[in-house]
Amino acid sequence: MIDGHTHLVPEWLRAPGSAAWRDPWFAACHQGAAPRFAAAADVVAELDRAGGGRAVVFGWPFADPGLLAEVNDHVAEEAGRAPDRLTGFAVVNPGDAGATAELERCRSLGLAGLGEINCDGQRFELEWSGALRATILSCAEMGWPVLLHASEPVGHQYPGKGLATPDRLWRLLEPMLAESGELRLCLAHLGGGLPLYAHMPEVARVCRQVWFDTAALPYLYGHRVLEEVAALVGRDRLVLGTDFPLLRSERYRPYLDPISEGAGDLWLEKATAAWAWG
């Protein structure tokens, strides 16, 4: 198994009252029932429980650049201890003037991608200009994959539901893909449902240039949704993302079985690897 979407939160940031809980998006997403946090060892144990493999690990889309740098250091250290199992991604705030410098610093630490970035939590503009454009073009130049948070525009409300919806993503993607060359971009949470609009030929054309991960799918869609997406844009555009520790891999089995066609998950491993490592 290759898991393209898992979160690490250092132990010293987990307790209410820490700097993490002063971040409004983090606090909103972890309110209520006892929040679930993971260390690198937990991610590896979950991979082993699911039959082995490797995972992409990253922190949280905090708004504060200092907090992001602290967590990036932690992710780099933890991924460096298990390089055959974990690939660490950096998280920067594209709205921060120092974002591109932080990307370079994180590359020197051994991190190898950007994400998950989130326009709602980090309060940057979701448009192809200024700071976001500079950040994405830096990733394209470095050959780094990018994971961008997305949200569906309808349906039930929940903590963390944001405004990175298919209409806004559509306006962003055309100029982004035209200018960023071989950028490997994945839209988290099935792109907020963007590939379901791919009955429109112009949407299908764009969707076939990006990837969509499955993170949090069991909270959002019925079991046949991946069949529809695979038929519209190809199952090679799907990335397995569990959002661990939010969910475990077996929760995704009812979604994946209808499109596995008796071939196991090799197709899914290849698709996830194509985005994460090229």
Backbone bond lengths (Angstrom), bond angles and torsions (degrees), N, CA, C in turn:
res aa  C-N    CA-C-N  psi(-1)  N-CA   C-N-CA  omega(-1)  CA-C   N-CA-C  phi
1 M - - - 1.457 - - 1.518 109.96 -
2 I 1.312 116.58 137.62 1.457 122.56 169.23 1.517 107.42 -116.30
3 D 1.312 116.36 121.99 1.462 122.36 -178.97 1.523 107.62 -107.79
4 G 1.319 117.20 117.74 1.453 121.29 -175.03 1.511 115.34 -94.26
5 H 1.340 118.59 9.36 1.467 118.85 -174.69 1.523 109.56 -154.02
6 T 1.334 117.06 92.15 1.470 121.94 175.30 1.530 108.79 -136.47
7 H 1.329 115.75 149.56 1.465 121.72 -176.10 1.527 111.13 -113.12
8 L 1.333 115.64 137.15 1.460 122.65 170.40 1.527 108.57 -112.97
9 V 1.311 116.47 133.68 1.463 121.47 172.18 1.522 107.45 -126.00
10 P 1.335 118.30 119.16 1.471 119.61 179.91 1.520 111.62 -56.87
11 E 1.316 115.23 148.48 1.459 120.29 -174.91 1.521 111.87 -58.13
12 W 1.341 117.34 -36.48 1.458 119.87 -175.79 1.534 113.36 -72.66
13 L 1.341 117.23 -6.68 1.455 120.72 177.69 1.532 112.88 -106.69
14 R 1.306 117.61 3.08 1.460 119.94 -173.99 1.523 113.75 -84.44
15 A 1.298 118.75 -29.30 1.459 121.66 -173.76 1.520 111.26 -77.38
16 P 1.333 118.24 135.25 1.466 120.27 173.57 1.526 110.89 -51.06
17 G 1.317 115.74 137.31 1.458 120.84 -176.19 1.509 112.82 102.96
18 S 1.346 117.45 -16.47 1.458 120.24 177.04 1.526 109.92 -74.31
19 A 1.326 115.89 172.23 1.464 120.81 -179.78 1.521 111.56 -59.79
20 A 1.335 117.76 -32.70 1.460 120.52 -179.83 1.520 111.39 -60.93
21 W 1.322 116.90 -41.04 1.466 121.00 -176.19 1.523 112.05 -74.76
22 R 1.317 117.41 -12.16 1.463 119.78 174.00 1.519 111.87 -83.66
23 D 1.342 116.31 -5.69 1.456 121.27 173.62 1.526 107.72 -83.66
24 P 1.345 119.24 119.11 1.470 120.65 -172.89 1.525 113.77 -58.92
25 W 1.342 117.88 -37.78 1.468 120.14 -177.36 1.523 110.25 -70.00
26 F 1.321 116.99 -43.31 1.462 121.76 177.97 1.525 109.86 -60.64
27 A 1.332 116.60 -46.91 1.460 120.20 -178.51 1.524 111.43 -63.11
28 A 1.332 116.79 -40.44 1.461 119.76 179.90 1.521 111.88 -64.60
29 C 1.325 116.23 -40.45 1.467 120.31 -176.59 1.516 112.75 -75.64
30 H 1.321 118.22 -18.18 1.465 120.90 -176.99 1.519 112.86 -114.43
31 Q 1.310 117.34 12.68 1.458 120.04 179.35 1.527 110.32 -74.98
32 G 1.317 115.34 169.96 1.460 119.68 174.10 1.518 112.23 83.54
33 A 1.341 115.70 -127.88 1.466 121.55 -177.22 1.518 110.68 -58.72
34 A 1.316 116.11 161.81 1.454 121.51 -177.84 1.527 110.18 -52.67
35 P 1.330 117.80 118.47 1.468 119.77 -177.53 1.515 111.78 -68.19
36 R 1.321 115.28 153.86 1.455 121.76 -179.93 1.527 109.51 -106.57
37 F 1.318 116.11 125.50 1.454 121.88 178.77 1.523 109.28 -124.65
38 A 1.336 115.84 156.24 1.460 120.17 -178.69 1.523 110.31 -134.26
39 A 1.319 114.54 145.20 1.457 122.80 166.87 1.525 108.06 -102.61
40 A 1.320 116.05 170.88 1.466 119.90 -179.70 1.519 111.15 -58.39
41 A 1.325 117.21 -39.49 1.466 119.96 179.85 1.524 111.37 -62.19
42 D 1.324 116.94 -32.99 1.466 120.34 178.04 1.526 110.83 -68.13
43 V 1.333 117.22 -39.11 1.464 120.83 178.28 1.523 110.16 -63.80
44 V 1.329 117.05 -45.33 1.461 120.24 179.26 1.523 110.61 -63.51
45 A 1.328 117.48 -41.63 1.462 120.62 178.60 1.523 110.74 -62.37
46 E 1.325 117.38 -38.60 1.458 120.76 178.65 1.532 110.56 -67.40
47 L 1.322 117.64 -39.71 1.466 120.66 175.02 1.527 110.52 -60.19
48 D 1.320 116.54 -45.33 1.464 120.31 179.86 1.526 110.81 -62.76
49 R 1.321 116.29 -40.76 1.458 120.28 179.41 1.531 111.03 -62.38
50 A 1.347 115.66 -32.81 1.464 120.62 -179.17 1.521 113.06 -88.55
51 G 1.338 117.28 2.37 1.458 119.94 176.72 1.505 115.33 110.59
52 G 1.327 117.50 11.90 1.464 119.98 177.63 1.508 112.35 98.04
53 G 1.333 115.65 -179.84 1.453 120.77 178.98 1.508 111.94 120.10
54 R 1.344 115.89 -159.46 1.451 121.01 -178.02 1.513 109.20 -141.48
55 A 1.336 116.20 167.00 1.457 121.30 -175.97 1.517 110.37 -141.39
56 V 1.314 114.72 151.56 1.460 122.72 166.89 1.526 107.19 -88.81
57 V 1.335 116.06 129.24 1.466 120.96 -177.78 1.525 109.23 -123.14
58 F 1.324 115.38 143.95 1.463 120.41 176.91 1.519 108.27 -156.38
59 G 1.320 115.22 170.95 1.450 120.28 -177.62 1.511 112.86 -85.57
60 W 1.300 116.56 -128.27 1.461 122.64 -175.50 1.528 108.28 -129.85
61 P 1.342 118.37 147.79 1.468 119.84 179.82 1.526 112.25 -77.24
62 F 1.327 115.61 68.81 1.453 119.98 175.85 1.523 110.41 -68.44
63 A 1.315 116.58 154.63 1.460 120.94 176.97 1.518 111.61 -81.42
64 D 1.325 116.95 -32.39 1.461 121.80 -173.51 1.526 111.51 -78.68
65 P 1.339 119.02 119.41 1.472 120.83 -178.27 1.524 113.53 -60.66
66 G 1.342 117.12 -35.13 1.458 119.30 179.08 1.518 111.92 -64.57
67 L 1.316 116.88 -41.31 1.460 121.20 177.96 1.523 110.36 -67.09
68 L 1.316 117.16 -39.46 1.466 120.61 176.75 1.522 110.81 -60.37
69 A 1.317 117.75 -45.03 1.465 120.76 -179.30 1.525 110.95 -62.05
70 E 1.327 116.23 -39.51 1.466 121.03 178.46 1.531 110.81 -61.65
71 V 1.326 116.70 -44.72 1.459 120.24 -179.26 1.522 110.80 -72.64
72 N 1.323 118.04 -35.81 1.468 120.03 175.64 1.528 110.92 -59.40
73 D 1.321 117.13 -40.87 1.469 120.29 176.75 1.527 110.20 -59.81
74 H 1.319 116.01 -43.44 1.467 120.70 -179.62 1.530 110.92 -63.95
75 V 1.329 117.08 -45.61 1.469 120.33 -179.85 1.517 110.60 -62.72
76 A 1.324 117.47 -41.89 1.459 120.42 179.26 1.525 111.44 -62.48
77 E 1.320 116.08 -42.28 1.467 119.93 179.56 1.528 110.86 -64.75
78 E 1.329 116.80 -45.54 1.458 120.25 -177.78 1.528 111.86 -68.33
79 A 1.318 117.24 -42.50 1.471 119.52 178.02 1.519 110.75 -65.99
80 G 1.324 116.96 -34.53 1.460 120.55 179.24 1.508 113.64 -65.51
81 R 1.337 116.73 -21.97 1.466 120.43 178.32 1.523 111.87 -79.38
82 A 1.316 117.60 -18.56 1.471 121.44 -178.86 1.530 109.15 -138.30
83 P 1.340 118.06 62.05 1.467 120.23 -172.06 1.520 113.90 -65.81
84 D 1.336 117.26 -21.01 1.467 119.79 178.26 1.519 112.45 -84.87
85 R 1.353 116.82 -6.64 1.462 120.22 -178.08 1.523 113.10 -119.11
86 L 1.331 116.93 -28.46 1.455 120.72 -172.02 1.523 111.01 -127.68
87 T 1.320 116.09 135.36 1.462 122.99 171.02 1.516 107.64 -114.99
88 G 1.321 116.83 120.57 1.454 120.99 -177.27 1.515 112.59 -89.62
89 F 1.316 115.51 135.38 1.464 122.55 172.81 1.529 108.78 -108.27
90 A 1.317 115.20 151.63 1.461 121.84 173.77 1.520 109.69 -90.77
91 V 1.315 115.99 151.20 1.455 121.18 168.48 1.522 107.17 -119.96
92 V 1.312 116.79 124.26 1.459 122.29 173.21 1.520 107.96 -123.47
93 N 1.316 115.78 164.78 1.453 120.68 173.86 1.525 107.71 -99.23
94 P 1.340 117.96 108.82 1.461 119.08 -178.04 1.521 113.88 -59.25
95 G 1.328 117.37 -17.70 1.458 120.06 177.32 1.512 113.88 -80.29
96 D 1.331 117.89 -6.11 1.460 122.57 -179.02 1.521 110.44 -91.08
97 A 1.301 117.19 135.99 1.465 121.72 -178.48 1.524 112.16 -62.05
98 G 1.318 117.17 -23.66 1.462 120.14 -178.64 1.512 114.08 -94.71
99 A 1.343 118.58 13.37 1.463 121.11 -173.80 1.520 112.40 -62.62
100 T 1.329 118.24 -44.71 1.469 119.30 -177.28 1.524 110.75 -68.44
101 A 1.321 117.77 -35.22 1.461 119.96 175.98 1.522 110.90 -65.09
102 E 1.328 117.16 -37.47 1.465 120.57 177.53 1.523 110.82 -66.66
103 L 1.335 117.65 -36.00 1.467 119.98 175.32 1.526 110.45 -59.28
104 E 1.311 116.73 -45.90 1.468 120.17 179.90 1.523 110.83 -63.66
105 R 1.322 116.84 -41.53 1.462 120.01 178.10 1.516 110.77 -61.89
106 C 1.331 116.45 -42.29 1.457 120.12 -179.23 1.526 111.61 -67.64
107 R 1.306 117.22 -34.63 1.464 118.90 175.59 1.524 110.33 -62.10
108 S 1.333 117.19 -38.52 1.472 119.93 178.54 1.518 111.76 -66.62
109 L 1.347 117.37 -21.82 1.466 121.75 177.90 1.520 112.17 -84.95
110 G 1.340 117.52 -7.92 1.457 120.69 -179.71 1.505 114.99 101.95
111 L 1.329 118.24 1.05 1.450 119.92 175.79 1.530 108.92 -72.16
112 A 1.342 116.10 157.91 1.460 118.30 -165.04 1.519 114.00 -141.10
113 G 1.324 118.64 21.77 1.452 121.09 178.61 1.513 109.69 -175.71
114 L 1.322 116.33 173.71 1.458 122.32 179.41 1.516 109.57 -120.61
115 G 1.317 116.51 132.51 1.453 119.48 173.78 1.518 111.50 142.51
116 E 1.251 114.25 164.88 1.442 131.71 1.09 1.523 108.61 -86.06
117 I 1.344 118.26 121.31 1.453 120.99 175.59 1.523 108.84 -95.38
118 N 1.344 115.98 153.27 1.467 120.70 -169.10 1.524 109.14 -146.28
119 C 1.330 116.80 115.39 1.470 120.30 -175.95 1.516 111.92 -67.33
120 D 1.324 118.36 -29.00 1.464 120.72 179.98 1.520 110.99 -73.46
121 G 1.320 116.40 -52.00 1.454 119.68 -178.16 1.511 113.05 -69.25
122 Q 1.335 116.76 -33.84 1.467 120.10 -175.53 1.525 112.87 -99.24
123 R 1.320 116.37 -6.04 1.459 122.85 172.64 1.531 112.94 58.96
124 F 1.319 116.08 43.88 1.463 119.11 170.28 1.523 109.01 -107.20
125 E 1.318 116.69 158.50 1.454 121.65 -177.36 1.522 110.51 -77.14
126 L 1.323 116.08 131.06 1.463 120.95 179.90 1.531 108.46 -88.92
127 E 1.322 114.86 69.81 1.454 120.54 178.53 1.522 108.77 -149.63
128 W 1.334 115.39 154.16 1.457 120.90 -172.64 1.530 109.93 -83.55
129 S 1.309 114.45 77.01 1.456 120.99 178.66 1.516 108.00 -163.26
130 G 1.296 115.53 168.57 1.449 122.11 170.19 1.520 115.06 52.87
131 A 1.340 114.01 -131.17 1.462 120.68 -170.32 1.518 112.47 -66.60
132 L 1.332 118.63 -41.43 1.464 119.77 -179.74 1.525 110.12 -63.22
133 R 1.305 117.44 -44.10 1.463 120.99 178.81 1.525 110.64 -59.26
134 A 1.329 117.39 -44.66 1.463 120.63 -179.84 1.526 111.25 -62.72
135 T 1.328 116.69 -40.95 1.464 120.77 -179.68 1.523 111.11 -65.38
136 I 1.326 116.98 -46.76 1.460 120.58 -177.85 1.520 111.16 -66.63
137 L 1.330 117.54 -40.62 1.464 119.67 179.23 1.530 110.72 -65.79
138 S 1.320 117.39 -33.16 1.467 119.87 175.05 1.523 110.81 -63.32
139 C 1.337 116.62 -42.42 1.467 120.32 177.99 1.526 110.87 -64.12
140 A 1.326 116.98 -41.85 1.462 120.23 178.98 1.514 110.52 -61.57
141 E 1.320 117.26 -41.09 1.461 121.08 179.45 1.519 111.57 -65.51
142 M 1.344 116.61 -35.90 1.469 120.64 179.73 1.522 112.46 -81.75
143 G 1.333 117.56 -8.42 1.455 120.16 -176.45 1.512 113.17 75.36
144 W 1.336 116.45 24.78 1.459 121.11 -178.07 1.526 111.74 -89.74
145 P 1.320 118.23 137.36 1.466 120.85 169.38 1.518 110.11 -71.92
146 V 1.329 115.54 156.79 1.465 121.59 -178.26 1.527 108.62 -130.30
147 L 1.328 115.94 137.06 1.468 122.44 174.86 1.517 108.16 -117.26
148 L 1.339 116.21 120.86 1.458 123.17 -177.27 1.522 109.93 -116.58
149 H 1.311 116.62 128.73 1.467 122.01 178.94 1.520 110.80 -65.39
150 A 1.323 116.91 143.59 1.460 122.39 176.90 1.520 109.34 -139.75
151 S 1.328 116.29 156.01 1.462 121.79 -179.36 1.520 110.25 -136.69
152 E 1.330 115.44 148.32 1.461 120.39 177.38 1.530 109.87 -81.86
153 P 1.342 117.85 142.61 1.460 120.91 -172.42 1.527 114.40 -82.30
154 V 1.319 118.37 -11.22 1.463 122.08 -177.54 1.529 108.09 -129.85
155 G 1.334 115.69 -178.98 1.457 119.53 178.69 1.519 111.91 92.83
156 H 1.330 115.06 -172.76 1.454 120.43 -173.18 1.529 111.43 -69.22
157 Q 1.312 114.28 153.98 1.457 121.04 177.62 1.531 109.83 -87.86
158 Y 1.323 116.44 150.19 1.460 122.14 177.60 1.520 108.00 -158.95
159 P 1.333 117.87 158.21 1.463 119.81 177.83 1.525 110.37 -60.91
160 G 1.318 116.59 127.41 1.454 120.71 179.74 1.515 114.45 99.35
161 K 1.338 117.98 -4.79 1.455 119.35 175.54 1.522 108.06 -70.80
162 G 1.341 116.68 125.67 1.449 119.07 -171.42 1.513 113.78 -122.70
163 L 1.323 115.29 -158.20 1.454 123.04 -171.45 1.524 113.71 -113.25
164 A 1.316 117.35 11.13 1.473 120.30 175.40 1.525 108.36 -83.78
165 T 1.312 115.41 68.66 1.458 123.52 -170.99 1.530 111.21 -94.42
166 P 1.341 117.91 165.00 1.472 120.28 -174.06 1.520 114.72 -54.34
167 D 1.330 118.66 -36.89 1.462 119.25 -179.88 1.522 111.84 -64.24
168 R 1.334 116.47 -42.23 1.467 120.19 178.91 1.524 110.94 -71.45
169 L 1.320 116.99 -38.78 1.465 120.09 177.99 1.523 110.74 -64.10
170 W 1.312 116.88 -39.56 1.460 121.02 179.78 1.528 110.77 -58.94
171 R 1.334 116.72 -44.78 1.463 120.45 179.81 1.522 111.68 -66.22
172 L 1.340 116.82 -29.48 1.461 121.27 178.95 1.520 112.62 -77.47
173 L 1.326 116.73 -40.14 1.455 120.65 -167.20 1.528 113.52 -69.01
174 E 1.301 118.11 -40.73 1.462 118.81 -176.22 1.523 112.12 -58.15
175 P 1.339 119.99 -54.17 1.469 118.07 178.35 1.526 113.04 -68.58
176 M 1.328 117.61 -33.38 1.465 120.06 179.27 1.522 111.17 -61.26
177 L 1.321 116.96 -49.68 1.457 120.59 -177.23 1.524 111.41 -69.37
178 A 1.336 117.02 -31.44 1.460 119.93 179.36 1.518 111.79 -67.52
179 E 1.340 117.20 -31.41 1.464 120.15 -173.48 1.514 113.88 -101.83
180 S 1.325 118.23 -20.10 1.472 119.93 -170.21 1.516 113.85 -98.94
181 G 1.324 118.06 12.64 1.459 121.15 170.72 1.508 113.96 61.75
182 E 1.334 116.80 -118.60 1.460 122.85 -174.51 1.524 113.11 -92.03
183 L 1.323 117.62 24.83 1.459 121.11 179.45 1.520 111.11 -53.29
184 R 1.342 116.28 132.56 1.464 122.27 174.54 1.522 107.87 -101.89
185 L 1.325 115.42 98.89 1.456 122.27 -175.44 1.518 109.97 -108.12
186 C 1.330 115.90 132.48 1.459 121.83 173.66 1.524 108.64 -119.78
187 L 1.319 115.93 132.16 1.458 121.94 174.88 1.523 108.19 -97.08
188 A 1.325 115.69 120.11 1.462 120.58 -177.30 1.524 110.62 -69.18
189 H 1.333 115.13 160.93 1.472 122.71 172.81 1.528 111.34 56.87
190 L 1.335 114.43 43.97 1.466 122.22 178.56 1.535 111.67 57.11
191 G 1.333 115.19 31.20 1.451 119.74 176.75 1.507 113.88 59.67
192 G 1.339 116.85 28.58 1.453 119.43 -178.22 1.516 113.22 63.51
193 G 1.339 116.21 18.22 1.464 120.75 -178.99 1.513 113.60 93.47
194 L 1.330 118.55 6.68 1.470 120.73 -178.34 1.528 113.14 -54.47
195 P 1.352 120.31 -44.46 1.470 117.81 -177.40 1.520 113.82 -66.15
196 L 1.324 118.39 -14.92 1.460 120.13 176.35 1.528 111.71 -71.83
197 Y 1.329 117.00 -13.60 1.463 122.05 174.41 1.530 111.67 -88.08
198 A 1.315 116.91 3.83 1.464 119.99 -173.55 1.521 113.43 -76.17
199 H 1.328 118.51 5.61 1.459 119.79 164.50 1.530 109.62 -63.35
200 M 1.337 116.60 -20.60 1.458 121.79 174.32 1.531 107.86 -84.96
201 P 1.316 119.02 122.27 1.464 120.84 -173.43 1.520 114.13 -56.18
202 E 1.332 118.23 -38.56 1.460 119.26 -178.67 1.521 112.06 -68.82
203 V 1.344 116.91 -30.67 1.460 120.08 175.51 1.527 109.95 -72.95
204 A 1.319 116.98 -41.46 1.464 120.74 178.66 1.523 110.60 -59.03
205 R 1.325 116.88 -40.89 1.464 120.32 -178.39 1.520 111.24 -60.96
206 V 1.320 117.21 -42.34 1.459 120.85 179.02 1.528 111.12 -71.68
207 C 1.331 116.80 -43.03 1.465 119.99 -177.74 1.519 112.29 -62.09
208 R 1.317 117.63 -28.55 1.467 120.33 179.85 1.528 112.63 -77.33
209 Q 1.327 116.17 1.65 1.458 120.72 175.89 1.522 112.51 -106.55
210 V 1.334 117.66 -3.20 1.456 121.49 179.60 1.521 108.98 -128.94
211 W 1.333 115.77 174.46 1.454 122.61 177.17 1.529 108.96 -114.74
212 F 1.335 115.36 161.83 1.456 122.22 179.34 1.518 108.61 -134.08
213 D 1.339 117.11 127.28 1.465 116.57 -179.94 1.519 111.29 -96.89
214 T 1.327 113.72 164.63 1.464 121.81 -172.71 1.521 112.99 -94.33
215 A 1.335 118.74 6.71 1.464 121.42 -171.82 1.522 111.82 -55.57
216 A 1.319 115.57 129.57 1.471 125.66 177.02 1.524 113.51 68.84
217 L 1.334 117.90 11.44 1.462 121.83 -177.92 1.530 113.22 -52.08
218 P 1.353 120.02 -42.94 1.467 119.29 -177.77 1.525 114.38 -61.73
219 Y 1.332 117.94 -18.96 1.453 120.94 176.99 1.532 112.34 -84.50
220 L 1.345 116.63 -10.98 1.455 119.11 -166.36 1.525 114.96 -120.32
221 Y 1.347 118.30 -37.79 1.455 121.26 -167.89 1.526 111.75 -131.01
222 G 1.334 115.10 161.30 1.450 121.35 172.47 1.515 111.87 -75.14
223 H 1.338 116.81 168.90 1.464 122.68 -170.51 1.520 114.39 -65.67
224 R 1.324 119.27 -18.69 1.466 120.22 -174.64 1.522 113.16 -95.24
225 V 1.328 117.71 5.28 1.466 118.91 -172.74 1.530 112.46 -64.00
226 L 1.333 118.22 -36.56 1.459 119.25 -178.42 1.520 111.90 -71.34
227 E 1.326 116.76 -28.73 1.461 119.23 172.76 1.523 110.52 -58.34
228 E 1.317 115.92 -45.77 1.457 120.99 -179.52 1.525 111.11 -63.77
229 V 1.326 116.18 -46.29 1.461 119.99 -179.32 1.525 110.98 -63.97
230 A 1.329 116.92 -43.79 1.457 120.42 179.34 1.519 111.44 -61.03
231 A 1.340 116.98 -39.00 1.462 120.45 179.49 1.524 111.42 -67.17
232 L 1.321 117.02 -32.66 1.456 121.15 -175.26 1.524 113.36 -84.61
233 V 1.339 117.60 -42.26 1.468 119.46 -173.45 1.528 113.29 -124.39
234 G 1.354 117.66 -5.03 1.463 120.68 179.67 1.509 112.04 99.26
235 R 1.318 116.87 136.56 1.462 118.98 -178.96 1.524 112.06 -72.61
236 D 1.340 117.95 -12.58 1.455 120.42 174.77 1.527 111.79 -72.41
237 R 1.333 117.76 -3.12 1.467 122.33 176.58 1.525 111.33 -96.19
238 L 1.332 118.02 3.52 1.459 122.10 -176.02 1.521 111.09 -101.98
239 V 1.306 115.82 131.98 1.471 124.13 178.06 1.525 108.24 -114.36
240 L 1.333 116.61 129.40 1.458 119.01 173.67 1.521 109.03 -72.87
241 G 1.311 116.13 119.91 1.460 121.99 172.33 1.509 108.02 -134.03
242 T 1.309 117.69 122.26 1.465 120.35 -176.95 1.522 113.12 -90.44
243 D 1.357 117.00 -20.38 1.465 121.32 -171.15 1.526 110.69 64.66
244 F 1.341 117.50 23.90 1.457 121.91 178.53 1.531 109.14 -54.43
245 P 1.325 117.82 136.13 1.464 129.73 12.59 1.533 115.40 -90.33
246 L 1.327 117.95 9.32 1.461 118.67 178.65 1.526 111.27 -61.10
247 L 1.339 117.13 -44.45 1.461 122.40 -179.64 1.517 109.86 -138.16
248 R 1.337 115.25 159.07 1.462 121.50 176.94 1.520 109.38 -106.57
249 S 1.316 114.89 163.82 1.463 120.45 -169.82 1.521 113.32 -62.56
250 E 1.332 118.77 -32.82 1.465 119.16 -176.39 1.534 112.65 -65.82
251 R 1.340 116.76 -20.84 1.458 118.55 177.63 1.527 112.31 -65.56
252 Y 1.332 116.77 -17.99 1.462 120.90 -177.10 1.529 112.65 -94.35
253 R 1.319 116.92 -9.17 1.456 120.12 -175.43 1.532 113.20 -58.11
254 P 1.334 120.24 -43.58 1.470 118.87 179.07 1.528 113.51 -62.25
255 Y 1.333 117.06 -23.26 1.465 120.93 178.50 1.525 111.81 -82.61
256 L 1.317 115.98 -32.74 1.466 120.59 -174.28 1.525 112.52 -87.06
257 D 1.318 117.68 -32.25 1.462 120.06 -176.32 1.526 113.64 -56.00
258 P 1.340 119.74 -41.98 1.472 118.09 -177.69 1.522 114.81 -63.72
259 I 1.330 118.18 -19.69 1.463 118.99 -178.63 1.528 112.58 -113.30
260 S 1.336 117.32 9.01 1.466 119.41 179.53 1.518 112.75 -82.65
261 E 1.328 117.97 -23.90 1.467 123.22 173.72 1.519 112.90 53.09
262 G 1.332 115.74 38.13 1.454 119.58 176.23 1.510 115.03 72.47
263 A 1.329 117.60 5.19 1.464 120.63 -176.40 1.518 112.36 -99.57
264 G 1.327 117.22 13.66 1.452 119.47 -177.35 1.516 109.98 67.79
265 D 1.312 116.63 -150.83 1.461 121.01 -176.86 1.522 112.74 -110.51
266 L 1.330 118.46 15.24 1.458 119.78 -178.22 1.522 111.21 -58.07
267 W 1.325 117.29 -39.45 1.459 120.21 178.70 1.524 111.08 -60.46
268 L 1.348 115.76 -38.02 1.454 120.22 -178.04 1.525 110.88 -71.49
269 E 1.326 116.56 -39.66 1.454 119.93 176.30 1.521 110.97 -60.66
270 K 1.338 115.59 -42.25 1.466 119.01 -179.90 1.520 111.59 -65.40
271 A 1.329 117.29 -41.59 1.455 120.96 -179.20 1.526 110.67 -65.56
272 T 1.327 116.47 -43.59 1.458 120.38 -179.81 1.521 110.60 -65.65
273 A 1.332 116.50 -42.34 1.468 120.33 178.49 1.528 111.83 -65.38
274 A 1.339 117.06 -35.96 1.460 120.06 -179.75 1.524 111.01 -61.96
275 W 1.336 116.62 -36.81 1.451 118.67 176.59 1.532 111.24 -75.37
276 A 1.328 117.43 -49.61 1.455 120.88 -171.00 1.520 113.50 -71.66
277 W 1.352 117.03 -34.70 1.463 119.99 -174.76 1.518 114.40 -124.78
278 G 1.321 117.59 -8.86 1.452 119.94 176.40 1.510 113.39 82.83
